[in-house]
Amino acid sequence: MLKFDEEVMKRELMKRLNYGERGAESVMEKLRNLDDQLQPVLDRWLEGEDEPDVAVNGVTLGMVRKYIDRNFYWAMRYLSSFAESAEFAALFLEDPIQFGRIR
C-alpha cells in the first residue's frame, strides 16, 4: 500500500495533471493499492519529478510512459504489474516497442 499526504497528492494531481477534485480523489484511492515497490517513484514524483528514474525490476516510469501509456495513473498501474512480476517486466524489457503495441 502506497503512502502519501492526501492534500499534497490531491493538489499535485489537480495542478500537474488537470484532474478535477473528484477525479483526483478517485486516482488517490487507486494509487494507494499499488505495489509498495513504487513508493520511491511516487515520492519523487510528488517532489516534482515528472518521470523519476527509479527502476522497478528494471523498468522506470519514464519507460512505461514512453512505450505504453503517457497517463500518469495508468503508467503507475503498469509499473505496479512489473513490480509484482519480474517475468512480466522482462517481457517488456525484451522489446518495449512491440510490448506497447500488443498491450
MOHUBEL-V920843 format. One record per helix or strand. SS is the DSSP state (helix for helix, strand for strand). FROM is the first residue (numbers start at 0). LEN is the number of residues. Records with the same first field share a line. If there is no record, write none. Layout:
SS: FROM-LEN / FROM-LEN
This chain:
helix: 5-12 / 20-12 / 35-11 / 60-7 / 71-13 / 85-9 / 95-7
strand: 55-1 / 58-1
